[in-house]
């Protein structure tokens, strides 16, 4: 199965597993994504009893290469925005997935899309968009929680702060875009370990 995500105008495979639970090889990944990509872009679910015999999909390289039979693919949609798709197949057997399976995967896709949107929104309010570091508001709450936990358990609590001395001079001399890049790189270095 695959989970594909729509990012800008591209469709990216976010997660892929073979039915035996191993990750898909690059060759398998390139070959088994045509239906998932279509559903992710069009936003319409697909249920195929025999993809190989399908007039629309039977000639697809992935369908022919894997002799796909049963396929179910459902879009991930939040507030009308197409975010991706969940794709499942069974190459050996026809009619494995029923309308009931499709309905169950649609429920799963709805919950998955909402969870993804929640994570995206949470990231927007807890992370600085320029550096990817935590925001001041998030840190204030995290510090209060850490101090409270330390007091409850009779333990010490510490905080390390870093200041970039004379950073205004960098912006004044080289411009804000250059200054932003300096901030991004310093943040990346601090987050590496």
Rosetta constraint file for C-alpha pairs under 8 A:
AtomPair CA 1 CA 16 HARMONIC 5.75 0.50
AtomPair CA 1 CA 17 HARMONIC 5.46 0.50
AtomPair CA 1 CA 18 HARMONIC 6.36 0.50
AtomPair CA 1 CA 19 HARMONIC 7.20 0.50
AtomPair CA 1 CA 86 HARMONIC 7.39 0.50
AtomPair CA 1 CA 87 HARMONIC 5.29 0.50
AtomPair CA 1 CA 88 HARMONIC 4.46 0.50
AtomPair CA 1 CA 89 HARMONIC 6.61 0.50
AtomPair CA 2 CA 13 HARMONIC 6.94 0.50
AtomPair CA 2 CA 14 HARMONIC 7.65 0.50
AtomPair CA 2 CA 15 HARMONIC 5.74 0.50
AtomPair CA 2 CA 16 HARMONIC 4.45 0.50
AtomPair CA 2 CA 17 HARMONIC 6.64 0.50
AtomPair CA 2 CA 33 HARMONIC 7.76 0.50
AtomPair CA 2 CA 36 HARMONIC 7.56 0.50
AtomPair CA 2 CA 85 HARMONIC 7.86 0.50
AtomPair CA 2 CA 86 HARMONIC 5.86 0.50
AtomPair CA 2 CA 87 HARMONIC 5.00 0.50
AtomPair CA 2 CA 88 HARMONIC 6.73 0.50
AtomPair CA 3 CA 13 HARMONIC 6.06 0.50
AtomPair CA 3 CA 14 HARMONIC 5.63 0.50
AtomPair CA 3 CA 15 HARMONIC 5.15 0.50
AtomPair CA 3 CA 16 HARMONIC 6.43 0.50
AtomPair CA 3 CA 84 HARMONIC 7.15 0.50
AtomPair CA 3 CA 85 HARMONIC 5.68 0.50
AtomPair CA 3 CA 86 HARMONIC 4.69 0.50
AtomPair CA 3 CA 87 HARMONIC 6.35 0.50
AtomPair CA 4 CA 11 HARMONIC 6.46 0.50
AtomPair CA 4 CA 12 HARMONIC 5.46 0.50
AtomPair CA 4 CA 13 HARMONIC 4.27 0.50
AtomPair CA 4 CA 14 HARMONIC 5.35 0.50
AtomPair CA 4 CA 15 HARMONIC 7.03 0.50
AtomPair CA 4 CA 36 HARMONIC 6.89 0.50
AtomPair CA 4 CA 37 HARMONIC 7.17 0.50
AtomPair CA 4 CA 40 HARMONIC 7.16 0.50
AtomPair CA 4 CA 84 HARMONIC 5.07 0.50
AtomPair CA 4 CA 85 HARMONIC 5.28 0.50
AtomPair CA 4 CA 86 HARMONIC 6.69 0.50
AtomPair CA 5 CA 11 HARMONIC 5.59 0.50
AtomPair CA 5 CA 12 HARMONIC 5.26 0.50
AtomPair CA 5 CA 13 HARMONIC 6.29 0.50
AtomPair CA 5 CA 14 HARMONIC 6.32 0.50
AtomPair CA 5 CA 40 HARMONIC 7.23 0.50
AtomPair CA 5 CA 83 HARMONIC 5.54 0.50
AtomPair CA 5 CA 84 HARMONIC 3.90 0.50
AtomPair CA 5 CA 85 HARMONIC 6.62 0.50
AtomPair CA 6 CA 10 HARMONIC 5.89 0.50
AtomPair CA 6 CA 11 HARMONIC 4.54 0.50
AtomPair CA 6 CA 12 HARMONIC 6.37 0.50
AtomPair CA 6 CA 40 HARMONIC 6.75 0.50
AtomPair CA 6 CA 41 HARMONIC 7.46 0.50
AtomPair CA 6 CA 82 HARMONIC 6.97 0.50
AtomPair CA 6 CA 83 HARMONIC 5.04 0.50
AtomPair CA 6 CA 84 HARMONIC 5.03 0.50
AtomPair CA 7 CA 11 HARMONIC 6.09 0.50
AtomPair CA 7 CA 12 HARMONIC 7.06 0.50
AtomPair CA 7 CA 83 HARMONIC 7.62 0.50
AtomPair CA 11 CA 37 HARMONIC 6.39 0.50
AtomPair CA 11 CA 40 HARMONIC 7.51 0.50
AtomPair CA 11 CA 41 HARMONIC 7.92 0.50
AtomPair CA 11 CA 84 HARMONIC 7.48 0.50
AtomPair CA 16 CA 23 HARMONIC 6.05 0.50
AtomPair CA 16 CA 24 HARMONIC 5.96 0.50
AtomPair CA 16 CA 29 HARMONIC 7.53 0.50
AtomPair CA 17 CA 21 HARMONIC 5.56 0.50
AtomPair CA 17 CA 22 HARMONIC 5.62 0.50
AtomPair CA 17 CA 23 HARMONIC 4.58 0.50
AtomPair CA 17 CA 24 HARMONIC 5.46 0.50
AtomPair CA 18 CA 22 HARMONIC 5.35 0.50
AtomPair CA 18 CA 23 HARMONIC 5.96 0.50
AtomPair CA 18 CA 24 HARMONIC 5.64 0.50
AtomPair CA 24 CA 28 HARMONIC 5.81 0.50
AtomPair CA 24 CA 29 HARMONIC 5.88 0.50
AtomPair CA 25 CA 29 HARMONIC 6.02 0.50
AtomPair CA 26 CA 30 HARMONIC 6.14 0.50
AtomPair CA 27 CA 31 HARMONIC 6.24 0.50
AtomPair CA 28 CA 32 HARMONIC 5.95 0.50
AtomPair CA 29 CA 33 HARMONIC 6.53 0.50
AtomPair CA 31 CA 61 HARMONIC 6.79 0.50
AtomPair CA 31 CA 62 HARMONIC 4.62 0.50
AtomPair CA 31 CA 65 HARMONIC 7.63 0.50
AtomPair CA 32 CA 62 HARMONIC 5.07 0.50
AtomPair CA 32 CA 63 HARMONIC 7.51 0.50
AtomPair CA 33 CA 37 HARMONIC 5.89 0.50
AtomPair CA 33 CA 62 HARMONIC 7.40 0.50
AtomPair CA 34 CA 38 HARMONIC 6.28 0.50
AtomPair CA 34 CA 60 HARMONIC 7.65 0.50
AtomPair CA 34 CA 62 HARMONIC 6.96 0.50
AtomPair CA 35 CA 39 HARMONIC 6.28 0.50
AtomPair CA 35 CA 57 HARMONIC 8.00 0.50
AtomPair CA 35 CA 73 HARMONIC 7.49 0.50
AtomPair CA 36 CA 40 HARMONIC 6.05 0.50
AtomPair CA 36 CA 73 HARMONIC 6.33 0.50
AtomPair CA 36 CA 85 HARMONIC 6.08 0.50
AtomPair CA 36 CA 86 HARMONIC 7.10 0.50
AtomPair CA 36 CA 87 HARMONIC 5.81 0.50
AtomPair CA 37 CA 41 HARMONIC 6.17 0.50
AtomPair CA 37 CA 84 HARMONIC 7.97 0.50
AtomPair CA 37 CA 85 HARMONIC 7.58 0.50
AtomPair CA 38 CA 42 HARMONIC 5.86 0.50
AtomPair CA 38 CA 43 HARMONIC 7.94 0.50
AtomPair CA 39 CA 43 HARMONIC 5.20 0.50
AtomPair CA 39 CA 44 HARMONIC 5.50 0.50
AtomPair CA 39 CA 45 HARMONIC 6.22 0.50
AtomPair CA 39 CA 46 HARMONIC 7.29 0.50
AtomPair CA 39 CA 73 HARMONIC 6.81 0.50
AtomPair CA 39 CA 74 HARMONIC 6.68 0.50
AtomPair CA 39 CA 75 HARMONIC 5.79 0.50
AtomPair CA 39 CA 84 HARMONIC 7.75 0.50
AtomPair CA 39 CA 85 HARMONIC 6.34 0.50
AtomPair CA 40 CA 44 HARMONIC 7.87 0.50
AtomPair CA 40 CA 74 HARMONIC 7.97 0.50
AtomPair CA 40 CA 75 HARMONIC 5.45 0.50
AtomPair CA 40 CA 76 HARMONIC 7.20 0.50
AtomPair CA 40 CA 82 HARMONIC 6.49 0.50
AtomPair CA 40 CA 83 HARMONIC 6.96 0.50
AtomPair CA 40 CA 84 HARMONIC 4.47 0.50
AtomPair CA 40 CA 85 HARMONIC 4.93 0.50
AtomPair CA 41 CA 82 HARMONIC 6.92 0.50
AtomPair CA 41 CA 84 HARMONIC 7.45 0.50
AtomPair CA 43 CA 74 HARMONIC 7.80 0.50
AtomPair CA 43 CA 75 HARMONIC 5.24 0.50
AtomPair CA 43 CA 76 HARMONIC 7.69 0.50
AtomPair CA 43 CA 77 HARMONIC 7.38 0.50
AtomPair CA 43 CA 82 HARMONIC 6.20 0.50
AtomPair CA 44 CA 74 HARMONIC 6.97 0.50
AtomPair CA 44 CA 75 HARMONIC 6.39 0.50
AtomPair CA 45 CA 72 HARMONIC 7.56 0.50
AtomPair CA 45 CA 73 HARMONIC 5.60 0.50
AtomPair CA 45 CA 74 HARMONIC 4.43 0.50
AtomPair CA 45 CA 75 HARMONIC 6.07 0.50
AtomPair CA 46 CA 71 HARMONIC 7.50 0.50
AtomPair CA 46 CA 72 HARMONIC 5.63 0.50
AtomPair CA 46 CA 73 HARMONIC 5.17 0.50
AtomPair CA 46 CA 74 HARMONIC 6.55 0.50
AtomPair CA 47 CA 70 HARMONIC 7.77 0.50
AtomPair CA 47 CA 71 HARMONIC 5.82 0.50
AtomPair CA 47 CA 72 HARMONIC 4.54 0.50
AtomPair CA 47 CA 73 HARMONIC 6.62 0.50
AtomPair CA 47 CA 97 HARMONIC 7.39 0.50
AtomPair CA 47 CA 98 HARMONIC 7.89 0.50
AtomPair CA 47 CA 99 HARMONIC 7.70 0.50
AtomPair CA 47 CA 102 HARMONIC 6.92 0.50
AtomPair CA 48 CA 54 HARMONIC 7.73 0.50
AtomPair CA 48 CA 69 HARMONIC 7.36 0.50
AtomPair CA 48 CA 70 HARMONIC 5.55 0.50
AtomPair CA 48 CA 71 HARMONIC 5.03 0.50
AtomPair CA 48 CA 72 HARMONIC 6.38 0.50
AtomPair CA 48 CA 95 HARMONIC 7.44 0.50
AtomPair CA 48 CA 97 HARMONIC 7.88 0.50
AtomPair CA 49 CA 69 HARMONIC 6.26 0.50
AtomPair CA 49 CA 70 HARMONIC 4.82 0.50
AtomPair CA 49 CA 71 HARMONIC 6.79 0.50
AtomPair CA 49 CA 94 HARMONIC 5.36 0.50
AtomPair CA 49 CA 95 HARMONIC 4.19 0.50
AtomPair CA 49 CA 96 HARMONIC 7.04 0.50
AtomPair CA 49 CA 97 HARMONIC 7.11 0.50
AtomPair CA 50 CA 54 HARMONIC 6.40 0.50
AtomPair CA 50 CA 68 HARMONIC 7.01 0.50
AtomPair CA 50 CA 69 HARMONIC 4.01 0.50
AtomPair CA 50 CA 70 HARMONIC 5.26 0.50
AtomPair CA 50 CA 71 HARMONIC 7.51 0.50
AtomPair CA 50 CA 94 HARMONIC 5.37 0.50
AtomPair CA 50 CA 95 HARMONIC 6.72 0.50
AtomPair CA 51 CA 57 HARMONIC 6.06 0.50
AtomPair CA 51 CA 58 HARMONIC 5.68 0.50
AtomPair CA 51 CA 63 HARMONIC 6.56 0.50
AtomPair CA 51 CA 67 HARMONIC 7.97 0.50
AtomPair CA 51 CA 68 HARMONIC 5.59 0.50
AtomPair CA 51 CA 69 HARMONIC 4.79 0.50
AtomPair CA 51 CA 70 HARMONIC 6.30 0.50
AtomPair CA 51 CA 71 HARMONIC 6.75 0.50
AtomPair CA 52 CA 57 HARMONIC 7.01 0.50
AtomPair CA 52 CA 58 HARMONIC 4.34 0.50
AtomPair CA 52 CA 59 HARMONIC 7.56 0.50
AtomPair CA 52 CA 63 HARMONIC 6.01 0.50
AtomPair CA 52 CA 64 HARMONIC 6.52 0.50
AtomPair CA 52 CA 67 HARMONIC 6.02 0.50
AtomPair CA 52 CA 68 HARMONIC 5.71 0.50
AtomPair CA 52 CA 69 HARMONIC 5.81 0.50
AtomPair CA 53 CA 57 HARMONIC 7.90 0.50
AtomPair CA 53 CA 58 HARMONIC 5.41 0.50
AtomPair CA 53 CA 69 HARMONIC 7.97 0.50
AtomPair CA 54 CA 58 HARMONIC 4.76 0.50
AtomPair CA 55 CA 59 HARMONIC 7.63 0.50
AtomPair CA 57 CA 63 HARMONIC 6.90 0.50
AtomPair CA 58 CA 63 HARMONIC 6.09 0.50
AtomPair CA 58 CA 64 HARMONIC 6.69 0.50
AtomPair CA 59 CA 63 HARMONIC 6.96 0.50
AtomPair CA 59 CA 64 HARMONIC 6.47 0.50
AtomPair CA 60 CA 64 HARMONIC 6.17 0.50
AtomPair CA 61 CA 65 HARMONIC 5.88 0.50
AtomPair CA 62 CA 66 HARMONIC 5.99 0.50
AtomPair CA 62 CA 67 HARMONIC 7.92 0.50
AtomPair CA 62 CA 68 HARMONIC 7.88 0.50
AtomPair CA 63 CA 67 HARMONIC 5.44 0.50
AtomPair CA 63 CA 68 HARMONIC 5.03 0.50
AtomPair CA 64 CA 68 HARMONIC 6.94 0.50
AtomPair CA 66 CA 91 HARMONIC 6.50 0.50
AtomPair CA 67 CA 91 HARMONIC 5.81 0.50
AtomPair CA 67 CA 92 HARMONIC 7.68 0.50
AtomPair CA 68 CA 89 HARMONIC 7.08 0.50
AtomPair CA 68 CA 90 HARMONIC 6.54 0.50
AtomPair CA 68 CA 91 HARMONIC 4.05 0.50
AtomPair CA 68 CA 92 HARMONIC 7.08 0.50
AtomPair CA 69 CA 89 HARMONIC 7.36 0.50
AtomPair CA 69 CA 90 HARMONIC 6.10 0.50
AtomPair CA 69 CA 91 HARMONIC 4.84 0.50
AtomPair CA 69 CA 92 HARMONIC 6.38 0.50
AtomPair CA 69 CA 93 HARMONIC 5.89 0.50
AtomPair CA 69 CA 94 HARMONIC 5.13 0.50
AtomPair CA 69 CA 95 HARMONIC 7.55 0.50
AtomPair CA 70 CA 89 HARMONIC 5.48 0.50
AtomPair CA 70 CA 90 HARMONIC 5.09 0.50
AtomPair CA 70 CA 91 HARMONIC 6.39 0.50
AtomPair CA 70 CA 92 HARMONIC 7.99 0.50
AtomPair CA 70 CA 93 HARMONIC 6.42 0.50
AtomPair CA 70 CA 94 HARMONIC 5.21 0.50
AtomPair CA 70 CA 95 HARMONIC 5.57 0.50
AtomPair CA 70 CA 96 HARMONIC 5.69 0.50
AtomPair CA 70 CA 97 HARMONIC 6.37 0.50
AtomPair CA 71 CA 87 HARMONIC 7.49 0.50
AtomPair CA 71 CA 88 HARMONIC 5.82 0.50
AtomPair CA 71 CA 89 HARMONIC 4.31 0.50
AtomPair CA 71 CA 90 HARMONIC 6.52 0.50
AtomPair CA 71 CA 97 HARMONIC 7.05 0.50
AtomPair CA 72 CA 87 HARMONIC 6.01 0.50
AtomPair CA 72 CA 88 HARMONIC 5.40 0.50
AtomPair CA 72 CA 89 HARMONIC 6.38 0.50
AtomPair CA 72 CA 97 HARMONIC 6.74 0.50
AtomPair CA 72 CA 102 HARMONIC 6.54 0.50
AtomPair CA 73 CA 85 HARMONIC 6.70 0.50
AtomPair CA 73 CA 86 HARMONIC 5.58 0.50
AtomPair CA 73 CA 87 HARMONIC 4.27 0.50
AtomPair CA 73 CA 88 HARMONIC 6.24 0.50
AtomPair CA 73 CA 102 HARMONIC 7.95 0.50
AtomPair CA 74 CA 85 HARMONIC 5.44 0.50
AtomPair CA 74 CA 86 HARMONIC 5.35 0.50
AtomPair CA 74 CA 87 HARMONIC 6.60 0.50
AtomPair CA 74 CA 102 HARMONIC 7.65 0.50
AtomPair CA 74 CA 105 HARMONIC 6.84 0.50
AtomPair CA 74 CA 106 HARMONIC 6.08 0.50
AtomPair CA 74 CA 109 HARMONIC 6.86 0.50
AtomPair CA 75 CA 82 HARMONIC 7.06 0.50
AtomPair CA 75 CA 83 HARMONIC 7.57 0.50
AtomPair CA 75 CA 84 HARMONIC 5.76 0.50
AtomPair CA 75 CA 85 HARMONIC 4.09 0.50
AtomPair CA 75 CA 86 HARMONIC 6.37 0.50
AtomPair CA 75 CA 106 HARMONIC 7.83 0.50
AtomPair CA 75 CA 109 HARMONIC 6.92 0.50
AtomPair CA 76 CA 82 HARMONIC 6.09 0.50
AtomPair CA 76 CA 83 HARMONIC 5.28 0.50
AtomPair CA 76 CA 84 HARMONIC 4.85 0.50
AtomPair CA 76 CA 85 HARMONIC 4.96 0.50
AtomPair CA 76 CA 86 HARMONIC 7.10 0.50
AtomPair CA 76 CA 109 HARMONIC 5.46 0.50
AtomPair CA 76 CA 110 HARMONIC 6.49 0.50
AtomPair CA 76 CA 112 HARMONIC 7.34 0.50
AtomPair CA 76 CA 113 HARMONIC 5.23 0.50
AtomPair CA 77 CA 81 HARMONIC 5.40 0.50
AtomPair CA 77 CA 82 HARMONIC 4.59 0.50
AtomPair CA 77 CA 83 HARMONIC 5.53 0.50
AtomPair CA 77 CA 84 HARMONIC 7.19 0.50
AtomPair CA 77 CA 109 HARMONIC 7.93 0.50
AtomPair CA 77 CA 110 HARMONIC 7.00 0.50
AtomPair CA 77 CA 113 HARMONIC 6.05 0.50
AtomPair CA 78 CA 82 HARMONIC 6.73 0.50
AtomPair CA 78 CA 83 HARMONIC 7.10 0.50
AtomPair CA 78 CA 110 HARMONIC 7.75 0.50
AtomPair CA 78 CA 113 HARMONIC 6.05 0.50
AtomPair CA 78 CA 114 HARMONIC 6.44 0.50
AtomPair CA 78 CA 117 HARMONIC 7.22 0.50
AtomPair CA 83 CA 113 HARMONIC 7.20 0.50
AtomPair CA 85 CA 109 HARMONIC 7.66 0.50
AtomPair CA 86 CA 105 HARMONIC 7.89 0.50
AtomPair CA 86 CA 109 HARMONIC 6.83 0.50
AtomPair CA 90 CA 94 HARMONIC 7.84 0.50
AtomPair CA 90 CA 96 HARMONIC 7.19 0.50
AtomPair CA 97 CA 101 HARMONIC 5.52 0.50
AtomPair CA 97 CA 102 HARMONIC 7.04 0.50
AtomPair CA 98 CA 102 HARMONIC 6.36 0.50
AtomPair CA 99 CA 103 HARMONIC 6.19 0.50
AtomPair CA 100 CA 104 HARMONIC 6.20 0.50
AtomPair CA 101 CA 105 HARMONIC 6.13 0.50
AtomPair CA 102 CA 106 HARMONIC 6.09 0.50
AtomPair CA 103 CA 107 HARMONIC 6.33 0.50
AtomPair CA 104 CA 108 HARMONIC 6.28 0.50
AtomPair CA 105 CA 109 HARMONIC 5.93 0.50
AtomPair CA 106 CA 110 HARMONIC 6.11 0.50
AtomPair CA 107 CA 111 HARMONIC 6.39 0.50
AtomPair CA 108 CA 112 HARMONIC 6.03 0.50
AtomPair CA 109 CA 113 HARMONIC 5.89 0.50
AtomPair CA 110 CA 114 HARMONIC 6.22 0.50
AtomPair CA 111 CA 115 HARMONIC 6.13 0.50
AtomPair CA 112 CA 116 HARMONIC 6.12 0.50
AtomPair CA 113 CA 117 HARMONIC 6.15 0.50
AtomPair CA 114 CA 118 HARMONIC 6.06 0.50
AtomPair CA 115 CA 119 HARMONIC 6.19 0.50
AtomPair CA 116 CA 120 HARMONIC 6.17 0.50
AtomPair CA 117 CA 121 HARMONIC 6.12 0.50
AtomPair CA 118 CA 122 HARMONIC 6.00 0.50
AtomPair CA 119 CA 123 HARMONIC 6.07 0.50
AtomPair CA 120 CA 124 HARMONIC 6.33 0.50
AtomPair CA 121 CA 125 HARMONIC 6.48 0.50
AtomPair CA 122 CA 126 HARMONIC 6.07 0.50
AtomPair CA 123 CA 127 HARMONIC 5.42 0.50
AtomPair CA 124 CA 128 HARMONIC 7.28 0.50
AtomPair CA 124 CA 129 HARMONIC 7.14 0.50
AtomPair CA 125 CA 135 HARMONIC 7.45 0.50
AtomPair CA 126 CA 134 HARMONIC 5.51 0.50
AtomPair CA 126 CA 135 HARMONIC 5.36 0.50
AtomPair CA 126 CA 137 HARMONIC 7.57 0.50
AtomPair CA 126 CA 138 HARMONIC 5.53 0.50
AtomPair CA 127 CA 131 HARMONIC 7.99 0.50
AtomPair CA 127 CA 132 HARMONIC 5.35 0.50
AtomPair CA 127 CA 133 HARMONIC 5.38 0.50
AtomPair CA 127 CA 134 HARMONIC 4.38 0.50
AtomPair CA 127 CA 135 HARMONIC 5.22 0.50
AtomPair CA 128 CA 132 HARMONIC 5.01 0.50
AtomPair CA 128 CA 133 HARMONIC 5.45 0.50
AtomPair CA 128 CA 134 HARMONIC 5.94 0.50
AtomPair CA 128 CA 135 HARMONIC 5.47 0.50
AtomPair CA 130 CA 180 HARMONIC 7.40 0.50
AtomPair CA 130 CA 184 HARMONIC 6.67 0.50
AtomPair CA 131 CA 183 HARMONIC 6.61 0.50
AtomPair CA 131 CA 184 HARMONIC 4.85 0.50
AtomPair CA 131 CA 187 HARMONIC 5.90 0.50
AtomPair CA 131 CA 188 HARMONIC 7.58 0.50
AtomPair CA 132 CA 187 HARMONIC 7.56 0.50
AtomPair CA 133 CA 187 HARMONIC 6.87 0.50
AtomPair CA 134 CA 138 HARMONIC 6.26 0.50
AtomPair CA 134 CA 139 HARMONIC 6.49 0.50
AtomPair CA 135 CA 139 HARMONIC 6.22 0.50
AtomPair CA 136 CA 140 HARMONIC 6.11 0.50
AtomPair CA 137 CA 141 HARMONIC 6.47 0.50
AtomPair CA 138 CA 142 HARMONIC 6.14 0.50
AtomPair CA 139 CA 143 HARMONIC 5.88 0.50
AtomPair CA 140 CA 144 HARMONIC 6.22 0.50
AtomPair CA 141 CA 145 HARMONIC 6.18 0.50
AtomPair CA 142 CA 146 HARMONIC 6.09 0.50
AtomPair CA 143 CA 147 HARMONIC 6.07 0.50
AtomPair CA 144 CA 148 HARMONIC 6.08 0.50
AtomPair CA 145 CA 149 HARMONIC 6.10 0.50
AtomPair CA 146 CA 150 HARMONIC 6.06 0.50
AtomPair CA 146 CA 157 HARMONIC 7.03 0.50
AtomPair CA 147 CA 151 HARMONIC 6.15 0.50
AtomPair CA 147 CA 157 HARMONIC 6.26 0.50
AtomPair CA 148 CA 152 HARMONIC 6.19 0.50
AtomPair CA 149 CA 153 HARMONIC 6.20 0.50
AtomPair CA 150 CA 154 HARMONIC 5.74 0.50
AtomPair CA 150 CA 155 HARMONIC 4.71 0.50
AtomPair CA 150 CA 156 HARMONIC 5.88 0.50
AtomPair CA 150 CA 157 HARMONIC 6.01 0.50
AtomPair CA 151 CA 155 HARMONIC 6.33 0.50
AtomPair CA 151 CA 156 HARMONIC 7.80 0.50
AtomPair CA 166 CA 170 HARMONIC 7.32 0.50
AtomPair CA 167 CA 171 HARMONIC 6.78 0.50
AtomPair CA 167 CA 179 HARMONIC 7.91 0.50
AtomPair CA 168 CA 172 HARMONIC 6.12 0.50
AtomPair CA 169 CA 173 HARMONIC 5.90 0.50
AtomPair CA 170 CA 174 HARMONIC 5.78 0.50
AtomPair CA 170 CA 175 HARMONIC 7.20 0.50
AtomPair CA 170 CA 178 HARMONIC 7.89 0.50
AtomPair CA 170 CA 179 HARMONIC 6.08 0.50
AtomPair CA 171 CA 175 HARMONIC 4.62 0.50
AtomPair CA 171 CA 176 HARMONIC 5.00 0.50
AtomPair CA 171 CA 178 HARMONIC 7.08 0.50
AtomPair CA 171 CA 179 HARMONIC 5.17 0.50
AtomPair CA 172 CA 176 HARMONIC 7.65 0.50
AtomPair CA 174 CA 178 HARMONIC 6.00 0.50
AtomPair CA 174 CA 179 HARMONIC 7.17 0.50
AtomPair CA 175 CA 179 HARMONIC 6.34 0.50
AtomPair CA 176 CA 180 HARMONIC 5.93 0.50
AtomPair CA 177 CA 181 HARMONIC 6.31 0.50
AtomPair CA 178 CA 182 HARMONIC 6.33 0.50
AtomPair CA 179 CA 183 HARMONIC 6.30 0.50
AtomPair CA 180 CA 184 HARMONIC 6.18 0.50
AtomPair CA 181 CA 185 HARMONIC 6.15 0.50
AtomPair CA 182 CA 186 HARMONIC 6.12 0.50
AtomPair CA 183 CA 187 HARMONIC 6.03 0.50
AtomPair CA 184 CA 188 HARMONIC 6.14 0.50
AtomPair CA 185 CA 189 HARMONIC 6.21 0.50
AtomPair CA 186 CA 190 HARMONIC 6.24 0.50
AtomPair CA 187 CA 191 HARMONIC 6.18 0.50
AtomPair CA 188 CA 192 HARMONIC 6.14 0.50
AtomPair CA 189 CA 193 HARMONIC 7.84 0.50
